[in-house]
Amino acid sequence: MHIHHLNCGCMCPIGGALFDGFSRSLFSHLVCHCLLIETNQGLVLVDTGFGLRDVQSPYSRLSPFFVQFNNIQFERKYTAIEQIKHLGFSASDVRHIVLTHLDFDHAGGLEDFPEATVHVMQAEIEAAQDRHGFIASRRYRSEQWDEVKRWKYYAAGGEPWYGFEAVRDLAGLPPEILLIPLTGHTRGHAGIAIQTPDGWLLHAGDAYFYRHEMDASNRHCTPGLRAYQWMMEVDRKARLHNQARLHTLSINHRDVRLFCSHDAVEFKTFANYRD
């Protein structure tokens, strides 16, 4: 099993360091941290970021509110399909896509891989199909996934993994890949755990947004990302509870390396590390 870290989207909201903690200009720099896993069952994608159709026609696919608020940079080079081709693979080599959730910046590339089976929590697809209210009606974009032919849905529960519920035995996937329910950001949000020879990787999705939220001491978040998390949450109590559990996990279990979806510093660290 070999893991590639891909940045499948660039977002530059106004705020600079008030969002990302490092930018010196008016604009911040957020990524869409996805994974491409080479397995004996074919390629597996964890999240897809933005897809080709998003790049080609963003306003017919995405909410103008989020396009402008996040200042999304629509460039073909960021799409998963372009990066996968650059690695010498084709769209048909991607047999499975495992999603942390169905937000517009995580599911945009689904239709670039028409032969893939898409794995997601049952509660998430239900939330995406029953979207009401200002945020819900804009975060979930059925245009990004209404042509997907193969879905696999999973209920929460299962054997524990470091004290978290874990959905194991994902259909067609190797046993080293697990779904870890982490509700709060959305109703069916999940992390993706991957067992490697060096320990576990945990893609925590949007369960947290900023690297220092996982610090052993001086734990904090930038004002911009703290506000964005508040705006996007569906269950504050669950989100904060799961975030606190992830913080404890990151401190007490050094054999688990975790990262979130949008922190550019985290992405650079993991992209330079070969799993």
C-alpha positions as CSV (number, residue, x, y, z in Angstrom):
1,M,0.0,0.0,0.0
2,H,1.4,3.4,-1.0
3,I,-0.2,6.7,-0.1
4,H,0.0,9.9,-2.1
5,H,-1.1,13.2,-0.5
6,L,-2.9,15.4,-3.0
7,N,-4.1,19.0,-2.8
8,C,-7.3,19.0,-4.8
9,G,-8.4,22.6,-4.3
10,C,-7.1,26.0,-3.4
11,M,-9.2,28.5,-1.4
12,C,-8.0,32.0,-0.6
13,P,-10.6,33.8,1.6
14,I,-9.9,37.3,2.7
15,G,-8.3,37.4,6.1
16,G,-4.7,36.3,5.6
17,A,-3.2,35.1,8.8
18,L,-6.5,35.5,10.6
19,F,-7.5,32.4,8.7
20,D,-4.4,30.3,8.0
21,G,-2.0,31.6,10.7
22,F,0.8,32.4,8.3
23,S,-0.1,34.5,5.2
24,R,1.3,38.0,5.1
25,S,-1.1,39.3,2.5
26,L,-4.8,40.1,2.5
27,F,-5.6,36.6,1.3
28,S,-5.2,33.3,3.2
29,H,-4.3,29.9,1.7
30,L,-6.4,26.8,2.4
31,V,-6.0,23.4,0.7
32,C,-8.2,20.4,0.1
33,H,-6.1,17.6,1.4
34,C,-7.1,14.3,-0.3
35,L,-5.4,10.9,-0.4
36,L,-4.7,8.5,-3.3
37,I,-4.0,5.0,-2.0
38,E,-2.5,2.3,-4.1
39,T,-3.9,-1.1,-3.0
40,N,-4.3,-4.6,-4.4
41,Q,-7.9,-3.7,-5.1
42,G,-7.0,-0.8,-7.3
43,L,-6.7,2.9,-6.4
44,V,-8.7,4.4,-3.6
45,L,-9.4,8.1,-3.2
46,V,-10.1,9.7,0.1
47,D,-12.2,12.8,-0.7
48,T,-12.0,14.4,-4.1
49,G,-11.8,18.2,-3.6
50,F,-13.1,20.1,-6.7
51,G,-13.6,18.3,-10.0
52,L,-13.2,19.2,-13.7
53,R,-16.8,20.3,-14.0
54,D,-16.5,22.6,-11.1
55,V,-13.5,24.2,-12.8
56,Q,-15.2,24.4,-16.1
57,S,-18.5,25.8,-14.9
58,P,-18.4,26.7,-11.2
59,Y,-21.5,28.8,-11.0
60,S,-23.7,26.1,-12.5
61,R,-22.4,23.6,-9.9
62,L,-21.6,25.5,-6.7
63,S,-23.2,28.1,-4.5
64,P,-22.1,31.7,-5.5
65,F,-22.0,32.4,-1.7
66,F,-19.3,29.8,-1.1
67,V,-17.4,30.5,-4.4
68,Q,-17.0,34.1,-3.3
69,F,-16.7,33.7,0.4
70,N,-13.9,31.1,0.1
71,N,-12.4,32.8,-3.0
72,I,-12.1,29.4,-4.7
73,Q,-9.3,29.2,-7.2
74,F,-10.6,27.1,-10.1
75,E,-7.6,25.6,-11.8
76,R,-7.5,22.3,-13.6
77,K,-4.1,21.4,-12.1
78,Y,-5.7,21.0,-8.7
79,T,-8.3,18.4,-9.7
80,A,-7.7,14.8,-8.5
81,I,-8.1,13.4,-12.1
82,E,-5.3,15.6,-13.4
83,Q,-2.9,14.7,-10.6
84,I,-3.8,11.0,-11.0
85,K,-3.0,11.2,-14.7
86,H,0.3,12.9,-13.9
87,L,1.2,9.9,-11.7
88,G,0.6,7.6,-14.7
89,F,-2.9,6.3,-13.8
90,S,-6.3,6.7,-15.4
91,A,-9.7,7.5,-14.1
92,S,-10.7,3.8,-14.5
93,D,-7.9,2.8,-12.1
94,V,-9.8,4.5,-9.3
95,R,-12.1,1.7,-8.0
96,H,-13.2,3.3,-4.7
97,I,-13.8,6.7,-3.2
98,V,-14.2,7.1,0.5
99,L,-15.7,10.4,1.7
100,T,-15.3,12.2,5.0
101,H,-18.6,14.0,4.0
102,L,-20.4,15.4,1.0
103,D,-19.6,19.1,1.3
104,F,-19.0,20.9,-2.0
105,D,-15.2,21.1,-1.4
106,H,-14.9,17.3,-0.7
107,A,-17.2,15.7,-3.3
108,G,-16.7,17.8,-6.4
109,G,-14.6,15.3,-8.3
110,L,-16.9,12.3,-7.8
111,E,-18.1,12.3,-11.4
112,D,-14.6,12.4,-12.8
113,F,-14.4,8.7,-11.8
114,P,-17.6,7.1,-13.1
115,E,-16.4,3.5,-12.4
116,A,-15.7,4.1,-8.8
117,T,-17.8,2.9,-5.8
118,V,-18.4,5.8,-3.4
119,H,-18.4,5.0,0.3
120,V,-20.1,7.3,2.8
121,M,-22.0,7.3,6.1
122,Q,-25.7,6.7,5.7
123,A,-26.5,9.7,7.9
124,E,-24.5,11.9,5.5
125,I,-26.3,11.0,2.3
126,E,-29.6,11.4,4.2
127,A,-28.5,14.9,5.3
128,A,-27.4,15.8,1.7
129,Q,-30.8,14.7,0.3
130,D,-32.8,16.5,2.9
131,R,-31.1,19.9,2.9
132,H,-33.0,22.9,4.3
133,G,-31.8,26.3,5.5
134,F,-29.2,28.7,4.2
135,I,-26.1,26.7,4.8
136,A,-27.4,23.2,4.1
137,S,-28.9,24.2,0.8
138,R,-25.6,25.6,-0.3
139,R,-23.0,23.2,1.2
140,Y,-24.5,20.1,-0.5
141,R,-24.6,20.3,-4.3
142,S,-26.4,17.3,-5.9
143,E,-25.0,18.5,-9.2
144,Q,-21.6,17.1,-8.1
145,W,-22.9,13.6,-7.4
146,D,-26.2,13.0,-9.2
147,E,-24.5,10.8,-11.8
148,V,-22.8,8.5,-9.4
149,K,-23.9,4.9,-10.1
150,R,-22.4,2.9,-7.2
151,W,-22.9,3.9,-3.6
152,K,-22.2,2.1,-0.4
153,Y,-23.7,3.5,2.8
154,Y,-22.6,2.7,6.4
155,A,-24.3,3.0,9.8
156,A,-22.4,4.3,12.8
157,G,-21.2,1.8,15.3
158,G,-18.9,-1.2,15.2
159,E,-15.6,-2.3,16.9
160,P,-13.7,0.4,18.8
161,W,-10.6,2.0,17.4
162,Y,-8.6,3.9,20.0
163,G,-11.9,4.5,21.9
164,F,-13.7,5.7,18.8
165,E,-16.4,3.8,17.0
166,A,-15.1,2.2,13.8
167,V,-16.8,1.0,10.7
168,R,-14.7,-1.9,9.4
169,D,-15.0,-4.3,6.5
170,L,-15.8,-1.6,4.0
171,A,-17.1,-3.4,0.9
172,G,-14.3,-4.1,-1.6
173,L,-11.7,-2.3,0.4
174,P,-8.7,-3.6,2.2
175,P,-9.1,-4.1,6.0
176,E,-6.5,-1.5,6.7
177,I,-9.0,1.3,5.8
178,L,-11.7,2.2,8.4
179,L,-14.5,4.8,8.7
180,I,-14.4,6.6,12.0
181,P,-17.7,8.5,12.7
182,L,-16.9,12.1,13.8
183,T,-20.3,13.9,13.8
184,G,-20.7,17.6,14.4
185,H,-19.5,19.4,11.3
186,T,-22.2,17.5,9.4
187,R,-24.6,14.8,10.5
188,G,-22.7,12.0,8.8
189,H,-19.1,13.4,9.0
190,A,-16.4,10.7,9.4
191,G,-12.7,10.4,9.6
192,I,-10.8,7.9,7.5
193,A,-8.1,5.8,9.3
194,I,-5.5,3.9,7.3
195,Q,-3.1,1.4,8.8
196,T,0.5,1.7,7.5
197,P,3.8,0.0,8.4
198,D,4.6,3.1,10.4
199,G,1.3,3.2,12.3
200,W,-2.0,4.8,11.6
201,L,-2.9,7.8,9.5
202,L,-6.2,9.5,10.3
203,H,-7.7,11.9,7.8
204,A,-9.9,13.9,10.2
205,G,-11.7,15.8,7.4
206,D,-13.4,18.9,8.9
207,A,-13.5,17.6,12.5
208,Y,-11.0,20.4,13.0
209,F,-9.5,23.1,10.7
210,Y,-6.3,24.3,12.2
211,R,-3.1,22.5,13.2
212,H,-2.8,24.1,16.6
213,E,-6.2,22.8,17.6
214,M,-4.2,19.5,18.2
215,D,-1.3,21.1,20.1
216,A,-0.3,19.5,23.4
217,S,-0.1,22.9,25.0
218,N,-1.4,26.3,23.9
219,R,-4.2,24.8,22.0
220,H,-5.9,27.4,19.8
221,C,-7.5,28.3,16.5
222,T,-7.4,31.4,14.3
223,P,-10.4,33.7,14.5
224,G,-11.3,33.2,10.9
225,L,-11.4,29.4,11.1
226,R,-13.1,29.4,14.5
227,A,-15.9,31.5,13.0
228,Y,-16.1,29.3,9.9
229,Q,-16.4,26.1,12.0
230,W,-19.2,27.7,14.0
231,M,-21.0,28.7,10.7
232,M,-20.8,25.2,9.2
233,E,-21.5,23.1,12.3
234,V,-24.8,21.2,12.7
235,D,-24.2,20.0,16.2
236,R,-21.8,22.1,18.3
237,K,-21.8,19.7,21.3
238,A,-20.8,16.7,19.1
239,R,-18.3,18.7,17.1
240,L,-16.5,20.0,20.2
241,H,-16.7,16.6,21.9
242,N,-15.1,14.8,18.9
243,Q,-12.5,17.6,18.5
244,A,-11.5,17.1,22.1
245,R,-11.2,13.4,21.7
246,L,-9.0,13.9,18.6
247,H,-6.8,16.2,20.7
248,T,-6.4,13.5,23.4
249,L,-5.7,10.9,20.7
250,S,-3.0,13.1,19.1
251,I,-1.2,13.5,22.4
252,N,-1.5,10.0,23.9
253,H,-1.0,7.9,20.8
254,R,2.1,8.8,18.8
255,D,1.5,5.9,16.5
256,V,-1.5,7.8,15.1
257,R,-0.7,10.7,12.8
258,L,-3.7,12.9,12.1
259,F,-4.4,15.8,9.8
260,C,-7.4,17.8,8.7
261,S,-8.6,18.8,5.2
262,H,-7.7,22.4,4.9
263,D,-4.5,23.3,6.8
264,A,-1.8,24.1,4.2
265,V,1.0,23.7,6.7
266,E,-0.2,20.2,7.6
267,F,-0.5,19.3,4.0
268,K,3.1,20.4,3.2
269,T,4.3,18.3,6.1
270,F,2.5,15.1,5.0
271,A,3.2,15.7,1.2
272,N,6.9,15.6,1.9
273,Y,6.6,12.4,3.9
274,R,6.5,9.1,2.0
275,D,4.1,6.5,3.5
